[in-house]
Amino acid sequence: MRPTIGYELRLVTQTIRGMRFLLIMMMQQKRQKNPIYSFKLLGTKVGDYFSFSITRPSTNTIIFNSKTGLVFSDQYIQIATDLASKYIYGIGEHVGNLSLDINWNTISLFSRDQSPEGNYNVYGVHPFYLSMEPDGNAHGFFLLNSNAMDFVLQPTPALTIRTIGGILDMYFFLGPSPAQVVQQYTELIGRPYFPPYWALGYHLCRWGYRSANNTREVVERMRDMLIPQVLTGTVPF
């Protein structure tokens, strides 16, 4: 499913007769008479420095501008952009403040079983951010890539994204309100299902059950107290 308002930009490489080419595929998600964004592509000739920008024409706010650097190789891809403001949110899953620190803050995205503490990559991977613009509008960015990656926030404010593979399949959500950005993003990736009634009970999960008998005792005590429950145990590897 495609978002109702947004833009997708896909950069891939292809080898033709021993030569590598950068292919640029631009897909407008919904054709509009008066689009709320403007796309500009630079460096289309051989030898030119390639870059692109996406702007909100109503305010001339730059949503994304790749002029600060693009590297595209087999096992290392990097793209950088200026940010509309210092107010940026998302790039999960990590532990920290809702508003992200942009003072040379590196957020790594690589799913692993890590206790939720410190600025470490943990279970989820969500290469998405929501940025507030100076006039109160908001936009979102999503990179559809399953490889390990770093988001490096800089005080300019700016952002550098590095990944070790895949392609740059980028989605831009123009909002313009924060709620609309989230709606457009979840329309693309899918929304949570309504949970079943039995799942609304008490959920107990912990690491360190010593035996199956120990786990069984916990289940029986919860049943004796008439507590609806789902119990899961983490098995160390």
C-alpha distance (Angstrom), angle and dihedral (degrees) to the residues before:
residue distance angle dihedral
M1 . . .
R2 3.81 . .
P3 3.81 123.7 .
T4 3.79 115.2 -105.0
I5 3.80 93.9 -128.1
G6 3.77 119.8 27.7
Y7 3.75 149.3 76.8
E8 3.78 132.7 -109.2
L9 3.78 122.4 -154.7
R10 3.79 118.8 -174.6
L11 3.81 124.6 -170.0
V12 3.80 117.4 -170.9
T13 3.78 135.5 158.9
Q14 3.77 126.7 -130.8
T15 3.79 130.6 -173.8
I16 3.80 114.7 -134.7
R17 3.82 118.4 179.2
G18 3.78 91.7 -20.3
M19 3.82 94.8 -49.2
R20 3.78 124.1 108.8
F21 3.79 119.0 -135.1
L22 3.78 131.1 -170.6
L23 3.79 109.4 -130.9
I24 3.77 118.5 -156.6
M25 3.80 118.6 -158.2
M26 3.79 117.8 -176.4
M27 3.78 119.1 -170.2
Q28 3.78 123.5 -174.9
Q29 3.78 107.6 -150.4
K30 3.79 96.7 -150.7
R31 3.77 124.8 10.6
Q32 3.79 110.8 -128.3
K33 3.80 133.3 -176.8
N34 3.80 91.2 -133.9
P35 3.83 107.7 24.7
I36 3.78 116.3 -157.5
Y37 3.81 91.9 -137.5
S38 3.79 139.1 53.8
F39 3.80 123.9 -147.0
K40 3.81 122.4 -155.4
L41 3.80 125.4 -175.1
L42 3.80 121.2 -163.1
G43 3.80 132.7 -176.2
T44 3.79 99.0 37.5
K45 3.81 93.9 148.6
V46 3.80 126.3 82.4
G47 3.79 109.5 -87.4
D48 3.81 94.9 17.6
Y49 3.78 121.8 124.9
F50 3.81 105.6 -106.5
S51 3.79 120.2 -133.8
F52 3.78 140.7 139.8
S53 3.77 137.6 -161.6
I54 3.79 137.2 -160.2
T55 3.80 117.8 -154.3
R56 3.81 136.4 -176.7
P57 3.86 101.5 -128.7
S58 3.80 95.6 -158.8
T59 3.82 91.4 64.9
N60 3.84 102.5 12.7
T61 3.80 87.8 -123.1
I62 3.79 113.5 159.0
I63 3.80 108.5 -128.5
F64 3.80 96.5 -177.1
N65 3.79 132.4 -2.1
S66 3.80 120.8 179.2
K67 3.82 96.5 -171.8
T68 3.80 91.2 107.8
G69 3.79 93.7 70.7
L70 3.81 146.7 -39.2
V71 3.81 124.5 -170.6
F72 3.81 118.6 179.1
S73 3.81 118.2 -179.9
D74 3.80 136.2 138.2
Q75 3.80 98.5 -87.5
Y76 3.79 103.2 13.0
I77 3.79 127.2 55.8
Q78 3.78 124.2 173.0
I79 3.77 132.6 176.9
A80 3.79 128.3 171.8
T81 3.78 136.1 -167.6
D82 3.76 142.1 176.4
L83 3.79 114.0 -110.5
A84 3.79 124.4 -128.5
S85 3.82 91.2 -127.8
K86 3.78 142.4 -19.1
Y87 3.80 91.1 -94.4
I88 3.80 106.9 97.7
Y89 3.80 130.2 149.5
G90 3.80 137.6 -173.5
I91 3.84 129.5 30.8
G92 3.80 93.3 141.8
E93 2.84 156.4 -139.4
H94 3.79 102.7 54.8
V95 3.80 140.2 100.1
G96 3.79 117.5 -105.3
N97 3.77 146.4 83.1
L98 3.79 121.8 -31.4
S99 3.81 90.1 -120.4
L100 3.78 106.9 59.2
D101 3.79 122.8 -124.7
I102 3.83 108.7 -117.1
N103 3.81 96.4 -170.2
W104 3.84 97.6 112.3
N105 3.76 91.5 -54.9
T106 3.82 116.0 169.1
I107 3.81 116.3 -158.2
S108 3.81 113.6 -169.3
L109 3.79 120.4 -153.6
F110 3.80 113.3 -156.4
S111 3.79 118.9 122.6
R112 3.80 115.3 -119.5
D113 3.80 141.5 147.4
Q114 3.80 98.3 -97.4
S115 3.78 126.9 150.3
P116 3.83 109.9 -110.1
E117 3.79 100.8 -103.5
G118 3.77 134.9 110.3
N119 3.79 125.8 1.8
Y120 3.80 94.9 -48.9
N121 3.79 131.3 134.6
V122 3.79 109.4 -107.2
Y123 3.81 138.5 175.1
G124 3.80 104.8 -44.4
V125 3.80 132.2 58.2
H126 3.80 117.2 -155.6
P127 3.84 112.2 161.3
F128 3.78 91.5 -169.1
Y129 3.78 132.5 112.8
L130 3.79 136.0 -176.2
S131 3.79 116.9 -146.9
M132 3.78 128.0 -165.1
E133 3.80 117.0 -140.1
P134 3.83 124.3 -141.5
D135 3.82 92.8 -105.1
G136 3.81 94.6 51.3
N137 3.81 98.3 -96.8
A138 3.78 119.0 126.6
H139 3.79 136.5 -150.2
G140 3.77 136.5 -177.2
F141 3.79 136.9 -143.1
F142 3.81 128.3 -158.2
L143 3.80 127.3 -175.5
L144 3.81 111.5 -158.1
N145 3.80 99.6 -151.1
S146 3.82 128.5 124.4
N147 3.81 97.5 -159.2
A148 3.79 126.1 102.5
M149 3.80 110.5 -85.2
D150 3.79 145.9 173.3
F151 3.79 127.6 -138.2
V152 3.82 107.9 -157.4
L153 3.81 113.7 -164.2
Q154 3.80 117.0 -158.6
P155 3.83 131.6 -167.6
T156 3.84 94.9 -119.1
P157 3.12 76.6 75.3
A158 3.78 97.6 -103.8
L159 3.78 141.9 131.2
T160 3.81 133.0 -141.3
I161 3.80 119.9 -165.8
R162 3.80 120.8 -161.5
T163 3.79 127.6 -177.6
I164 3.79 133.8 170.9
G165 3.79 98.7 -133.0
G166 3.76 150.6 -18.8
I167 3.79 123.1 69.3
L168 3.79 136.6 -65.9
D169 3.80 102.0 -101.0
M170 3.80 101.1 168.0
Y171 3.79 129.6 -176.8
F172 3.80 124.7 -165.2
F173 3.81 123.2 -160.5
L174 3.78 116.3 -161.8
G175 3.80 100.4 -166.3
P176 2.95 103.4 161.5
S177 3.83 91.6 -150.6
P178 3.83 122.1 45.8
A179 3.82 90.0 -116.9
Q180 3.81 91.2 53.0
V181 3.82 91.0 49.3
V182 3.80 90.4 55.1
Q183 3.80 91.1 45.6
Q184 3.81 91.5 52.2
Y185 3.81 91.5 46.5
T186 3.81 94.6 50.0
E187 3.80 90.2 45.0
L188 3.79 86.2 62.0
I189 3.81 101.5 42.6
G190 3.81 97.5 31.2
R191 3.78 133.1 -102.5
P192 3.83 128.8 -103.5
Y193 3.77 118.3 -89.1
F194 3.77 119.1 -117.0
P195 3.83 104.1 -95.3
P196 3.82 119.6 -116.1
Y197 3.80 117.0 -105.8
W198 3.79 93.7 -110.2
A199 3.81 91.3 56.4
L200 3.81 91.9 62.6
G201 3.79 91.9 76.7
Y202 3.78 130.0 93.2
H203 3.80 112.8 -56.0
L204 3.78 117.8 -153.8
C205 3.78 121.1 -170.3
R206 3.76 128.0 161.1
W207 3.76 142.9 151.1
G208 3.78 121.1 -120.6
Y209 3.80 110.6 47.6
R210 3.79 101.9 161.9
S211 3.80 98.4 -148.8
A212 3.79 145.3 -9.7
N213 3.82 88.4 -97.6
N214 3.81 90.7 55.0
T215 3.82 89.7 52.2
R216 3.81 91.7 46.9
E217 3.81 90.8 52.6
V218 3.80 91.1 54.2
V219 3.83 91.3 50.3
E220 3.80 92.0 49.0
R221 3.82 93.0 49.8
M222 3.80 91.2 51.4
R223 3.82 90.8 48.9
D224 3.80 91.0 49.6
M225 3.83 88.2 55.1
L226 3.84 90.5 48.2
I227 3.80 92.2 -120.4
P228 3.85 113.2 156.9
Q229 3.75 103.1 -131.0
V230 3.76 149.1 173.1
L231 3.77 113.2 -161.2
T232 3.77 124.6 -164.8
G233 3.75 129.7 176.0
T234 3.78 128.9 -153.5
V235 3.79 114.5 -130.7
P236 3.84 114.7 -151.0
F237 3.80 114.3 -130.2
